[in-house]
């Protein structure tokens, strides 16, 4: 099944901003999205969004890679697929 972009919903983050989310229901579609976006990586069935952040050393989601700090967000598939922000779905 192709990514279900019609199944979009809103969520609130810590700053009370509304973020549009998309649910990707197809493994092949998710593989295409990850291959087109340099900040996305696979970790088993999880998709990681990793972006540079010099103060990530003090964040629970901070990771140190090749001498630099990054913030990492993990998207684990649920029963209906992966749910990630629209800005990552290209």
Secondary structure, DSSP 8 states (H G I E B T S, - for coil): ---EEEEEEEEE-TT--EEEEEEE--HHHHHHHHHH-TTEEEETTEEEEEEE-TTGGGSTTEEEETTEEEEEEEE--BTTBEEEEGGG--
